[in-house]
Amino acid sequence: MLLRNGGSNEGVDEGWEKTNGTLSGVPETRNYGAFLPDLCWSCLTYLAFYNTHILPHLNRWKTPSLSGHMHSIPAHDVHRGRHHPRRAPHKATEKNIDIACEKRVSVVFNGTSPGPTLRLNEGKTTWIRVYNRLGDQNLTVHWHGLSQRTAPFSDGTPLVAQWPIPAGNFFDYEVRPVKGDAGTYFYHSHVGFQQATAHGAIIVKDPKQPPYKYDADRLLVVGTYFSKTDDVIVEELTADPITWPGEANAIMINGKSGTSAASNSSGICNPHIIDVEPNKQYRLRVVSASALPIVKAVIEGHSNLSVIEADGEYTQLANVNHIQVAPGQRFSYLLKTKTAAELKKLNQTSFWIRYESRDRPVITSGYALLRYKLPDTPVVAPSSIPAISPVQVPNITNNYLEYTLQSFTPAYRAAFPPLSQVTRTIFINMTIKLTSGNWAGPGHPDGAADWVPNNFAWQEDRIAGTNRVPYLISVLKDNKAPNYNLALKNGGFDPSSKSYPARVGEVLDIVWQGNAGIGQYLDSHPMHIHGEHVYDLGSGNGSYNAVKNERKLTKAGYVPARRDTTVLYRYTDDGLSSRANVTMGWRAWRVRVTKQNVGAWMAHCHIAAHAVQGMNTIWVFGSAKELKAKFPSTPYTSGYLDYGGSAYGSNTKVPVVNHYFNSTDEA
C-alpha cells in the first residue's frame, strides 16, 4: 500500500526506493467470473507508502474542473520516476504467519496482522496504492468509517462501488477526511473472509487540541483467530450441508492472544502490555476488527473509564466501568492512572486486563496487562497469567451505552431530524433460511443455509456469477439505476436490482429486526453502514414502535450520536426461540439523504461469516440524474468502468488515475 500526502505510516522504513509502477513475478490474473469460493486464499498484499508533497509541479497536467472538482492525471506522470516513495518494511510474500501459538496461512497487509497503523490529516487528500499479490484472489480495501470521505470507486466494496482489484494488479485509493473527522477508524479487506487477518487501524489526527485533555493515547486493535483457513471457512459456509466454522480459537489484542506468559520467539501468545505512568490521563483507542464475537474487557483496579468517541466522532462524556466492543465498532476511553502514592499503598504496579467473548455459546478469553513505569524501578514482564481471573466480566451486552451517547458536535445535534420529518420507515427482518435440506432442530440446519435480510441473501460469489456490474458503475456507464417506484411497492426493496433506493430529500428510518424464522434461531448482528453516519435511535426487545421511542428520546432531551456500527441484539440467552417467525428485537437508524451522500453503499452485518452467508444490503442514495450530477462522466471515469480497466495498474500496464478531490487541498 503506497500512501502519499496527508498521511503517514507507523514503522515505515526510512530507506527510499524508486518505483516505476510495475510489479515483478506476479501471477497471471483470472476473470472475475471465476472468482470464489474455490480459490487459493493463502497469500498477502503489499502496501508501501509514499508522500506527495513533492508533486505540486504536476498541476499542469490537470484537465478542466468537473463536478466534484475531479481532475485527470496520467498515473505515469504522477507515479513514475517523479518521486522516491518510502517503503514499508515488509514486502508482500505468501506467508504462513505465527498467530495464537499456531501457524496459519493468512491474507495480511505488509506481512503482519494487524497491518501498519495509518495516520491521516483532516483536510488533506491521501492516495493509497494497494497491490494485490494474492495469486488468483481478488482484493479490495474498505476504509471503515470513512466511506463518505473517499473518491468514487474508492469505498472498497466489490460489485457495489468498484470492481475488485484483480490478482497481479494494483489500485490507487483516494481518501480525504474533512474537518470534524478526527477519530479512530480502520481498514480491511472486503472480500470473503480475508478481513479476519487483513486489517489495520487508521487514526485521523486532531488538527488542534482535541476537545478532551489527555497525555497520550494507546491503540488496542481487537482481532480473532480461527484455525481454519479463509478458503475452508468460505467453502464450508456455502456448502450443502453447511458447516459453521466454530467459535474463535483466540481473541488477540494488537496481535497477541494473551493466553500464556511463557517466553517464546515471537511473544504472540503473551499478554499485550500497555505501559503507563502514574497520575496521567490516557486515551485508549479500541478498534474491533473481530470477525465474530462481541468482546468485553475489565481492567483490574481501574473502573474509572469515560467514553469520549464512538465510531470516529467525539461524544459527550459517558462514564462506564468496563470496555465493550462489537465487530466494526471503535471507542475511545479516557483512563486516569493511579498516583505513585496509591501504587505504593497497594504495593502493586501491574494490573491485569481480562477480556472475554460474549453472546456466543463458548467463551473465548485472554489477558492483557496495564503496567506502570516508575523511576528507578525495573520493568518486568509477567511470568504467568492468573489461574483465576482477578476481575469479573459482566455478561449482559444489550444495555451497554444504550440511550447514552450524544454527539459532542453542536451541528450534528442540531441536524438530527425528528420523527415528523421521516418520509419512510424501512423494516428489514434478519432471518436464517434453509436453501436445501431440513432443520435437525432449533438452530441446527441439516442442509444449505443463508442469512437473509428481507428474504434475499446478497452474496458476492452469486452476484459475480450473474455478471452483475457494480451499482455505481451501472449508473455511470449505462444510466441504469434501481427502480424507485417498484421499491416503494415492496417495502423499500427493488427486486429488479436487489437494492434499496432512496431519493435526495428523504429522511429514512431503517429498522433492523431479529426474527427467529422457521429455524427458531436468533443471533446478535453488529450492523455497519457505509457512506454517511446515521443517527442511532436505540434498540429494544420485541417490535419497534416509532412513536413510543421518539417520546423516550424527547422526554430525556436525548439527541442520539451519529454512528456507523451498532448492534442488533438477539435478546435471548442462548439464541434459541420457541416461537418461529416472531420478531424478538430491533435496532433503528435515521438518516437524511442529501446531495452530499448520494452513492452506492452497503449496510451489512460485520460478522464475517454472516456476510459470507448473505447478510448484506445495498443502498443507492440518489437517482441516476443525481448520481451523475455528483460524479464525473466519461472519459474521465472510463478506466474505472470495467474489470481490470485502465485505472488498474499491473506489471504490464501503467494506470490512468483520476483525482476527485481538488489538488489545491493537498498541501
VMD Tcl script that draws the C-alpha trace (Angstrom):
set ca {
  {0.00 0.00 0.00}
  {1.55 3.27 -1.05}
  {0.44 6.26 0.95}
  {1.08 9.80 -0.15}
  {0.18 13.29 1.06}
  {-1.79 13.97 4.21}
  {-0.82 10.70 5.87}
  {1.87 8.62 7.47}
  {2.57 5.02 8.28}
  {3.87 3.90 11.65}
  {7.03 1.86 11.38}
  {7.86 2.90 7.82}
  {11.38 2.15 6.64}
  {13.40 5.31 6.13}
  {15.00 3.78 3.04}
  {13.91 5.22 -0.29}
  {13.06 3.24 -3.36}
  {12.38 4.41 -6.87}
  {9.25 2.92 -8.39}
  {8.05 2.68 -11.96}
  {4.55 1.40 -11.25}
  {5.34 -2.18 -12.19}
  {5.35 -5.47 -10.36}
  {7.58 -8.43 -10.96}
  {6.93 -12.12 -10.59}
  {3.18 -11.58 -10.33}
  {0.94 -14.49 -11.34}
  {-1.43 -14.17 -14.23}
  {-4.87 -12.77 -13.42}
  {-8.14 -14.60 -13.67}
  {-11.53 -13.50 -14.91}
  {-13.75 -12.20 -12.11}
  {-16.48 -14.60 -13.13}
  {-14.21 -17.42 -11.99}
  {-13.79 -15.86 -8.55}
  {-14.89 -17.55 -5.30}
  {-15.10 -19.87 -3.49}
  {-12.56 -22.37 -4.81}
  {-9.58 -20.07 -4.67}
  {-6.23 -20.31 -3.01}
  {-6.59 -17.55 -0.40}
  {-3.17 -18.13 1.09}
  {-1.24 -15.06 0.02}
  {-0.71 -11.47 1.04}
  {-0.88 -7.98 -0.34}
  {1.86 -5.45 -0.39}
  {1.44 -1.96 0.99}
  {4.06 0.73 0.59}
  {3.66 4.36 1.42}
  {4.66 7.46 -0.42}
  {4.37 11.21 0.08}
  {3.07 13.66 -2.49}
  {4.28 16.88 -1.02}
  {6.78 16.69 -3.88}
  {4.11 16.70 -6.60}
  {2.77 20.28 -6.80}
  {4.57 20.74 -10.11}
  {2.21 18.19 -11.65}
  {-0.68 20.67 -11.70}
  {0.00 21.40 -15.35}
  {-1.50 18.00 -16.25}
  {-4.93 18.85 -14.84}
  {-7.96 18.66 -17.05}
  {-10.74 21.24 -16.78}
  {-12.60 21.14 -13.47}
  {-15.56 18.79 -13.34}
  {-18.44 18.22 -10.97}
  {-16.81 17.28 -7.68}
  {-13.67 19.07 -8.91}
  {-12.22 15.87 -10.28}
  {-9.00 16.13 -12.22}
  {-7.42 13.58 -14.50}
  {-3.69 12.96 -14.24}
  {-1.99 10.11 -16.10}
  {-0.68 7.76 -13.46}
  {2.74 7.51 -15.07}
  {3.05 11.29 -14.69}
  {2.02 11.04 -11.07}
  {3.86 7.91 -10.02}
  {6.63 7.02 -12.46}
  {10.04 8.31 -11.60}
  {8.73 11.60 -10.24}
  {9.28 10.73 -6.59}
  {11.00 8.24 -4.36}
  {8.43 6.56 -2.13}
  {9.29 5.38 1.31}
  {8.92 1.67 1.55}
  {7.15 -0.32 4.25}
  {9.49 -2.76 6.00}
  {7.70 -5.91 4.84}
  {7.17 -6.75 1.20}
  {4.28 -8.95 0.18}
  {5.00 -12.64 0.22}
  {2.93 -15.74 0.63}
  {3.23 -16.08 4.37}
  {2.40 -18.70 6.92}
  {2.08 -16.37 9.90}
  {2.50 -17.05 13.60}
  {-0.80 -16.39 15.32}
  {-2.18 -17.54 18.67}
  {0.63 -20.07 19.20}
  {-0.07 -21.70 15.85}
  {0.72 -21.29 12.17}
  {-1.92 -20.15 9.70}
  {-1.76 -19.24 6.02}
  {-3.43 -15.85 6.01}
  {-4.09 -12.72 3.99}
  {-2.26 -9.82 5.62}
  {-1.02 -6.33 4.84}
  {2.74 -5.79 4.89}
  {3.30 -9.22 6.35}
  {1.62 -8.69 9.71}
  {-1.77 -8.87 11.36}
  {-2.80 -6.28 12.27}
  {-1.20 -4.29 9.50}
  {0.53 -0.93 9.95}
  {-1.39 1.94 11.51}
  {-2.18 4.80 9.11}
  {-2.33 8.35 10.44}
  {-4.23 10.78 8.24}
  {-4.91 14.51 8.44}
  {-8.17 16.40 8.22}
  {-8.46 18.38 5.02}
  {-5.64 16.52 3.30}
  {-6.01 14.05 0.45}
  {-4.14 10.79 0.86}
  {-3.51 8.40 -2.02}
  {-3.03 4.79 -1.03}
  {-1.72 2.35 -3.60}
  {-2.80 -1.23 -2.89}
  {-1.04 -4.12 -4.62}
  {-2.90 -7.41 -4.96}
  {-0.37 -10.24 -4.82}
  {-2.86 -12.91 -3.84}
  {-2.29 -15.44 -6.58}
  {-5.78 -15.87 -8.05}
  {-7.81 -13.95 -5.47}
  {-9.50 -10.61 -5.89}
  {-9.00 -7.85 -3.34}
  {-10.47 -4.56 -2.24}
  {-9.75 -2.38 0.78}
  {-12.51 -0.64 2.72}
  {-11.74 2.45 4.79}
  {-14.14 1.61 7.60}
  {-16.00 4.69 8.83}
  {-14.52 6.93 6.12}
  {-16.70 5.86 3.18}
  {-18.12 9.34 2.79}
  {-14.58 10.72 2.58}
  {-13.42 8.59 -0.33}
  {-13.46 9.32 -4.03}
  {-15.88 7.43 -6.30}
  {-14.77 3.82 -6.69}
  {-12.66 4.07 -3.51}
  {-15.04 2.70 -0.87}
  {-13.66 -0.79 -1.36}
  {-16.95 -2.63 -1.87}
  {-16.65 -5.12 -4.75}
  {-19.63 -5.12 -7.13}
  {-21.13 -2.14 -5.30}
  {-18.84 0.90 -5.65}
  {-15.99 -0.63 -7.64}
  {-14.64 -3.61 -9.48}
  {-12.26 -5.56 -7.27}
  {-8.51 -5.40 -7.84}
  {-7.56 -8.42 -9.97}
  {-4.69 -10.60 -8.84}
  {-1.39 -9.15 -10.01}
  {-2.83 -5.63 -10.28}
  {-2.78 -2.54 -8.10}
  {-5.25 0.26 -7.46}
  {-4.87 3.80 -6.14}
  {-7.39 4.72 -3.44}
  {-8.12 8.39 -2.74}
  {-9.19 9.33 0.81}
  {-9.75 12.80 2.23}
  {-11.02 13.25 5.81}
  {-12.73 16.59 6.37}
  {-12.96 18.89 9.36}
  {-14.59 17.04 12.23}
  {-13.39 13.58 11.15}
  {-10.62 13.36 13.76}
  {-11.05 9.96 15.37}
  {-10.43 6.24 15.19}
  {-11.10 4.07 12.14}
  {-9.65 1.01 10.45}
  {-9.08 -0.53 7.05}
  {-9.73 -4.09 5.99}
  {-10.23 -6.32 3.00}
  {-13.84 -6.56 1.85}
  {-13.58 -9.90 0.04}
  {-14.70 -13.20 1.54}
  {-13.23 -13.97 4.97}
  {-10.00 -12.05 4.35}
  {-10.87 -9.33 6.88}
  {-10.19 -11.74 9.77}
  {-6.47 -11.07 9.36}
  {-6.22 -8.39 6.65}
  {-6.88 -5.26 8.69}
  {-5.17 -2.35 10.42}
  {-6.01 0.83 12.32}
  {-6.47 4.35 10.96}
  {-6.18 7.44 13.14}
  {-7.34 10.77 11.76}
  {-5.35 13.29 13.74}
  {-6.83 16.30 15.51}
  {-5.70 19.47 13.71}
  {-5.55 21.36 17.01}
  {-6.17 20.40 20.60}
  {-8.82 17.68 20.95}
  {-11.92 18.58 22.98}
  {-10.77 16.34 25.84}
  {-7.38 16.59 27.51}
  {-5.13 13.56 27.77}
  {-1.40 12.98 27.99}
  {-1.04 10.18 25.44}
  {-3.06 7.59 23.59}
  {-2.81 3.82 23.47}
  {-4.15 1.87 20.50}
  {-5.78 -1.53 21.05}
  {-6.80 -3.50 17.95}
  {-9.04 -6.44 18.82}
  {-8.76 -9.39 16.45}
  {-9.88 -13.01 16.30}
  {-8.10 -16.19 15.30}
  {-9.68 -19.14 13.51}
  {-7.59 -22.25 12.98}
  {-9.41 -23.00 9.73}
  {-8.14 -21.01 6.78}
  {-10.26 -18.49 4.89}
  {-10.89 -20.71 1.90}
  {-12.02 -23.62 4.08}
  {-14.35 -21.38 6.08}
  {-15.97 -19.90 2.96}
  {-16.25 -23.29 1.30}
  {-17.94 -24.84 4.34}
  {-20.28 -21.89 4.91}
  {-21.55 -22.11 1.34}
  {-21.63 -25.92 1.18}
  {-24.61 -28.27 1.35}
  {-24.84 -29.09 4.18}
  {-23.41 -26.01 5.81}
  {-20.62 -26.32 8.36}
  {-20.26 -23.47 10.84}
  {-16.58 -22.52 11.36}
  {-16.96 -22.67 15.12}
  {-16.02 -20.10 17.70}
  {-12.87 -18.00 17.53}
  {-9.93 -20.03 18.82}
  {-8.42 -16.91 20.32}
  {-9.00 -13.20 20.76}
  {-5.99 -11.01 20.11}
  {-5.04 -7.56 21.33}
  {-2.58 -6.00 18.90}
  {-1.81 -9.45 17.55}
  {-1.22 -11.12 20.93}
  {-3.61 -13.75 22.29}
  {-2.79 -13.30 25.98}
  {-3.19 -16.98 26.71}
  {0.30 -17.73 28.02}
  {3.15 -15.88 29.70}
  {5.72 -18.43 28.63}
  {8.61 -16.97 26.69}
  {8.73 -17.76 23.00}
  {10.46 -16.32 20.00}
  {7.65 -14.06 18.82}
  {5.67 -13.38 22.00}
  {2.41 -13.76 20.08}
  {0.78 -15.77 22.89}
  {1.85 -13.37 25.63}
  {-0.39 -10.64 27.04}
  {-0.18 -7.32 25.26}
  {1.37 -4.85 27.70}
  {0.11 -1.27 27.98}
  {2.80 0.82 29.64}
  {1.60 3.91 31.52}
  {2.92 6.40 34.05}
  {1.31 7.44 37.34}
  {-1.16 10.30 37.62}
  {-1.71 10.75 33.91}
  {-4.71 10.60 31.63}
  {-4.63 8.22 28.69}
  {-6.88 7.80 25.70}
  {-7.48 4.13 24.98}
  {-8.42 3.82 21.31}
  {-10.17 0.46 20.91}
  {-10.76 -0.89 17.40}
  {-12.73 -4.09 16.93}
  {-11.54 -6.00 13.89}
  {-13.14 -9.09 15.43}
  {-14.67 -11.37 12.83}
  {-17.25 -12.84 15.21}
  {-17.70 -12.11 18.94}
  {-18.57 -9.06 20.94}
  {-15.68 -8.58 23.36}
  {-15.84 -7.21 26.91}
  {-12.79 -6.19 28.94}
  {-12.30 -5.22 32.57}
  {-9.13 -3.56 33.92}
  {-8.19 -4.70 37.39}
  {-8.43 -1.82 39.87}
  {-9.42 0.70 37.18}
  {-13.15 1.13 36.76}
  {-12.90 4.87 36.08}
  {-13.40 4.90 32.31}
  {-15.13 7.59 30.25}
  {-16.19 7.23 26.63}
  {-15.30 10.27 24.52}
  {-15.53 8.88 20.98}
  {-17.63 6.34 19.14}
  {-17.10 5.27 15.53}
  {-14.86 8.20 14.66}
  {-16.91 11.01 16.20}
  {-16.45 12.72 19.54}
  {-19.27 12.20 22.02}
  {-20.29 13.87 25.21}
  {-18.59 12.28 28.21}
  {-20.15 8.95 29.24}
  {-18.83 7.12 32.30}
  {-18.52 3.33 32.21}
  {-16.69 0.72 34.29}
  {-15.61 -1.62 31.50}
  {-14.97 -1.87 27.77}
  {-17.36 -3.47 25.30}
  {-16.79 -3.50 21.56}
  {-18.59 -5.35 18.77}
  {-17.13 -6.19 15.35}
  {-16.64 -2.99 13.37}
  {-17.03 -0.62 16.34}
  {-14.46 1.82 17.70}
  {-14.50 3.58 21.05}
  {-12.09 5.91 22.81}
  {-11.94 5.73 26.61}
  {-10.27 8.15 28.99}
  {-8.34 6.36 31.73}
  {-6.89 8.26 34.70}
  {-3.98 6.31 36.15}
  {-3.26 5.93 39.83}
  {-0.83 8.17 41.68}
  {2.54 6.94 42.90}
  {1.20 7.11 46.46}
  {-1.76 4.90 45.55}
  {0.51 2.38 43.90}
  {2.78 2.33 46.94}
  {-0.17 1.75 49.23}
  {-1.38 -1.12 47.03}
  {2.17 -2.43 46.62}
  {1.23 -3.14 43.02}
  {2.36 -1.73 39.68}
  {0.81 -4.21 37.23}
  {-2.91 -4.78 36.71}
  {-4.50 -7.49 34.62}
  {-6.96 -6.78 31.84}
  {-9.32 -9.71 31.39}
  {-11.23 -9.89 28.11}
  {-13.91 -12.37 27.11}
  {-16.25 -13.05 24.20}
  {-19.96 -12.50 24.68}
  {-23.21 -13.62 23.03}
  {-21.54 -16.83 21.90}
  {-22.13 -20.44 23.05}
  {-18.49 -20.76 24.16}
  {-16.46 -18.10 25.98}
  {-13.08 -17.27 24.46}
  {-10.81 -15.27 26.75}
  {-7.35 -13.83 27.25}
  {-5.32 -11.28 29.19}
  {-3.55 -8.02 28.57}
  {-1.61 -6.07 31.18}
  {-1.65 -2.46 32.37}
  {1.88 -1.84 33.63}
  {3.14 1.26 35.43}
  {6.62 2.56 34.71}
  {8.21 4.17 37.76}
  {11.56 5.95 38.13}
  {14.37 3.70 39.28}
  {12.09 0.67 39.13}
  {12.88 -2.16 36.72}
  {10.14 -3.11 34.26}
  {9.46 -6.82 34.16}
  {7.15 -8.98 32.10}
  {4.73 -11.31 33.90}
  {5.98 -14.84 34.47}
  {2.48 -16.32 34.40}
  {-1.13 -15.41 33.79}
  {-3.78 -15.73 36.52}
  {-5.24 -19.17 37.12}
  {-8.38 -17.41 38.35}
  {-9.47 -14.09 36.91}
  {-8.92 -11.20 39.35}
  {-11.96 -9.42 37.90}
  {-15.49 -10.35 36.93}
  {-16.51 -9.55 33.37}
  {-20.21 -8.55 33.00}
  {-22.42 -10.88 30.99}
  {-25.16 -8.62 29.62}
  {-24.35 -6.85 26.36}
  {-27.59 -5.22 25.25}
  {-27.57 -2.42 27.82}
  {-24.12 -1.04 27.04}
  {-24.32 2.71 26.33}
  {-27.88 2.38 25.04}
  {-29.65 5.78 25.02}
  {-26.48 7.28 26.47}
  {-24.12 8.54 23.79}
  {-24.73 12.01 22.36}
  {-22.66 13.88 19.81}
  {-20.14 16.40 21.07}
  {-20.63 18.49 17.92}
  {-23.47 21.06 18.17}
  {-24.04 21.00 14.40}
  {-24.71 17.25 14.46}
  {-27.17 17.61 17.33}
  {-28.96 20.45 15.55}
  {-29.21 18.45 12.32}
  {-31.00 15.49 13.93}
  {-34.34 15.14 12.08}
  {-37.34 14.48 14.33}
  {-39.87 11.75 13.61}
  {-42.18 14.31 11.99}
  {-39.64 14.68 9.15}
  {-39.31 10.96 8.46}
  {-40.61 10.20 4.98}
  {-40.30 6.39 5.04}
  {-39.63 3.61 7.51}
  {-37.99 0.50 6.08}
  {-38.16 -2.67 8.15}
  {-35.58 -5.37 7.46}
  {-36.05 -8.79 9.02}
  {-32.84 -10.73 9.64}
  {-33.57 -14.45 9.41}
  {-31.60 -17.61 8.75}
  {-33.16 -19.57 5.92}
  {-32.61 -23.05 4.53}
  {-32.00 -23.22 0.80}
  {-31.98 -27.02 0.89}
  {-32.48 -29.80 3.42}
  {-34.32 -29.61 6.72}
  {-33.94 -28.35 10.25}
  {-32.49 -31.04 12.52}
  {-33.66 -28.94 15.45}
  {-33.90 -25.29 16.53}
  {-30.78 -23.57 15.28}
  {-29.38 -26.73 13.63}
  {-29.73 -26.74 9.83}
  {-29.22 -30.02 8.01}
  {-28.68 -28.50 4.59}
  {-27.51 -25.26 2.98}
  {-28.44 -22.07 4.83}
  {-28.25 -18.32 4.23}
  {-28.73 -15.29 6.43}
  {-31.40 -13.36 4.55}
  {-32.32 -9.70 5.09}
  {-35.95 -9.47 3.96}
  {-35.73 -12.88 2.32}
  {-32.84 -12.04 -0.01}
  {-29.22 -13.05 0.54}
  {-26.72 -10.77 -1.22}
  {-23.65 -12.96 -1.66}
  {-20.65 -11.78 -3.59}
  {-19.92 -15.05 -5.37}
  {-23.52 -15.44 -6.52}
  {-23.73 -11.83 -7.64}
  {-20.48 -12.26 -9.59}
  {-21.90 -15.37 -11.21}
  {-24.78 -13.32 -12.66}
  {-22.30 -10.96 -14.37}
  {-23.56 -8.14 -12.17}
  {-21.98 -4.76 -12.88}
  {-21.21 -2.72 -9.73}
  {-24.16 -0.49 -8.86}
  {-22.29 2.80 -9.09}
  {-20.69 1.81 -12.37}
  {-24.04 0.71 -13.79}
  {-25.38 4.21 -13.21}
  {-22.38 5.98 -14.69}
  {-21.81 3.62 -17.60}
  {-25.29 2.51 -18.60}
  {-27.51 5.13 -16.93}
  {-29.19 2.29 -15.03}
  {-30.46 2.97 -11.53}
  {-32.68 0.94 -9.19}
  {-36.42 1.15 -9.76}
  {-37.54 3.58 -7.07}
  {-41.27 3.21 -7.72}
  {-41.05 -0.58 -7.64}
  {-39.19 -0.34 -4.33}
  {-41.98 1.76 -2.83}
  {-44.37 -1.11 -3.58}
  {-42.06 -3.69 -1.97}
  {-41.27 -2.26 1.44}
  {-38.30 -0.28 0.12}
  {-36.63 -3.17 -1.73}
  {-36.30 -3.14 -5.51}
  {-36.37 -6.82 -6.58}
  {-35.06 -6.00 -10.06}
  {-31.76 -4.53 -8.82}
  {-31.68 -6.25 -5.42}
  {-31.19 -2.91 -3.69}
  {-32.86 -0.23 -1.55}
  {-33.07 3.05 -3.48}
  {-33.71 6.45 -1.89}
  {-34.02 9.98 -3.24}
  {-32.36 13.20 -2.17}
  {-34.52 14.96 0.43}
  {-35.85 11.80 2.03}
  {-35.41 11.05 5.73}
  {-35.32 7.31 6.34}
  {-35.83 5.26 9.45}
  {-34.07 1.94 8.89}
  {-35.19 -0.71 11.35}
  {-33.26 -3.97 11.64}
  {-35.34 -6.72 13.24}
  {-34.21 -10.06 14.63}
  {-36.67 -12.73 13.55}
  {-36.32 -16.35 14.65}
  {-37.77 -17.65 11.38}
  {-38.76 -21.27 10.89}
  {-35.40 -22.39 12.27}
  {-36.21 -20.67 15.58}
  {-32.68 -19.26 15.81}
  {-31.51 -15.72 16.59}
  {-28.10 -14.12 16.78}
  {-26.55 -10.74 17.50}
  {-25.64 -8.71 14.43}
  {-23.30 -5.70 14.52}
  {-24.75 -3.72 11.63}
  {-22.37 -1.44 9.73}
  {-23.33 1.18 7.17}
  {-21.04 2.59 4.51}
  {-21.41 6.18 3.39}
  {-22.88 8.71 5.78}
  {-23.01 8.04 9.50}
  {-26.54 7.54 10.82}
  {-28.29 8.67 13.98}
  {-28.60 5.61 16.20}
  {-32.15 5.63 17.59}
  {-31.55 2.81 20.06}
  {-32.69 -0.77 20.34}
  {-35.07 -2.93 22.29}
  {-36.87 -6.18 22.76}
  {-39.95 -7.02 20.70}
  {-41.03 -4.82 17.79}
  {-40.12 -1.22 17.05}
  {-42.67 1.44 17.99}
  {-41.60 4.74 16.41}
  {-43.92 6.98 18.43}
  {-43.01 5.36 21.73}
  {-39.30 5.50 21.00}
  {-39.44 9.14 19.88}
  {-41.28 10.03 23.06}
  {-38.50 8.35 25.02}
  {-35.87 10.45 23.24}
  {-37.79 13.69 23.64}
  {-38.61 13.17 27.31}
  {-34.95 12.62 28.14}
  {-33.79 15.52 25.95}
  {-31.63 12.97 24.20}
  {-30.18 13.54 20.74}
  {-28.53 10.29 19.61}
  {-24.94 10.17 18.45}
  {-24.07 9.52 14.82}
  {-22.67 6.03 14.38}
  {-21.62 3.64 11.62}
  {-21.80 0.34 13.56}
  {-24.35 -0.63 16.21}
  {-25.70 -3.99 17.30}
  {-29.00 -5.72 16.65}
  {-29.00 -7.85 19.80}
  {-30.75 -11.19 19.86}
  {-32.49 -10.69 23.22}
  {-32.34 -14.36 24.17}
  {-29.86 -16.12 26.43}
  {-28.91 -18.94 24.06}
  {-30.06 -17.71 20.66}
  {-32.98 -20.11 20.51}
  {-36.63 -19.10 20.41}
  {-39.63 -21.31 20.99}
  {-41.61 -19.08 18.65}
  {-40.98 -19.31 14.92}
  {-41.30 -16.19 12.74}
  {-41.55 -13.85 15.73}
  {-39.62 -10.56 15.94}
  {-37.57 -10.66 19.12}
  {-35.66 -7.38 18.94}
  {-34.80 -4.33 16.86}
  {-32.18 -1.68 16.15}
  {-33.19 1.60 14.46}
  {-31.25 4.22 12.50}
  {-32.23 7.57 10.99}
  {-30.52 9.17 8.01}
  {-31.23 12.13 5.74}
  {-30.38 11.62 2.07}
  {-28.62 14.69 0.67}
  {-26.69 15.68 -2.43}
  {-23.54 15.16 -0.39}
  {-24.15 11.49 0.48}
  {-25.52 10.16 -2.80}
  {-23.81 6.96 -3.87}
  {-23.99 3.18 -3.72}
  {-23.50 1.99 -0.16}
  {-23.54 -1.31 1.69}
  {-25.20 -1.89 5.06}
  {-24.35 -5.30 6.41}
  {-23.58 -7.48 9.38}
  {-19.92 -7.19 10.35}
  {-19.67 -10.78 11.49}
  {-17.59 -12.10 8.60}
  {-19.34 -15.47 8.38}
  {-22.79 -13.84 8.32}
  {-21.68 -11.54 5.49}
  {-20.41 -14.56 3.54}
  {-23.83 -16.15 4.09}
  {-25.62 -13.16 2.59}
  {-26.38 -10.69 5.40}
  {-25.71 -7.68 3.18}
  {-27.97 -4.95 1.81}
  {-27.23 -2.40 -0.91}
  {-28.50 1.18 -0.67}
  {-28.43 3.52 -3.64}
  {-28.89 7.11 -2.49}
  {-29.92 9.38 -5.34}
  {-31.49 8.94 -8.76}
  {-29.38 8.30 -11.83}
  {-29.50 12.02 -12.59}
  {-28.47 12.96 -9.05}
  {-25.63 10.44 -9.04}
  {-24.30 11.54 -12.41}
  {-24.52 15.18 -11.34}
  {-22.14 14.44 -8.47}
  {-19.73 12.11 -10.24}
  {-17.80 12.98 -13.40}
  {-18.74 11.32 -16.64}
  {-16.61 9.54 -19.22}
  {-13.91 9.80 -20.43}
  {-12.68 10.89 -17.00}
  {-14.03 7.77 -15.32}
  {-13.61 5.32 -18.19}
  {-10.72 3.47 -16.58}
  {-12.87 2.50 -13.60}
  {-15.86 1.15 -15.51}
  {-14.54 -2.28 -16.48}
  {-12.98 -5.08 -14.51}
  {-9.22 -4.58 -14.78}
  {-9.74 -1.28 -16.63}
  {-7.09 1.34 -17.29}
  {-7.35 2.69 -13.71}
  {-5.88 -0.61 -12.50}
  {-2.13 -0.99 -12.92}
  {-0.09 -4.15 -13.37}
  {3.39 -5.30 -14.36}
  {2.47 -4.61 -17.97}
  {0.18 -1.60 -17.61}
  {0.62 1.91 -16.22}
  {-2.76 3.09 -14.89}
  {-4.53 6.36 -15.62}
  {-5.73 7.74 -12.29}
  {-8.33 10.47 -11.81}
  {-8.07 12.98 -8.99}
  {-11.51 13.55 -7.49}
  {-10.54 15.99 -4.75}
  {-9.08 19.36 -5.69}
  {-5.30 19.16 -5.56}
  {-5.15 22.66 -4.07}
  {-6.39 20.97 -0.89}
  {-3.33 18.69 -0.99}
  {-0.89 20.82 0.97}
}
mol new
graphics top color blue
foreach p $ca { graphics top sphere $p radius 0.5 }
foreach p [lrange $ca 0 end-1] q [lrange $ca 1 end] { graphics top cylinder $p $q radius 0.2 }
display resetview
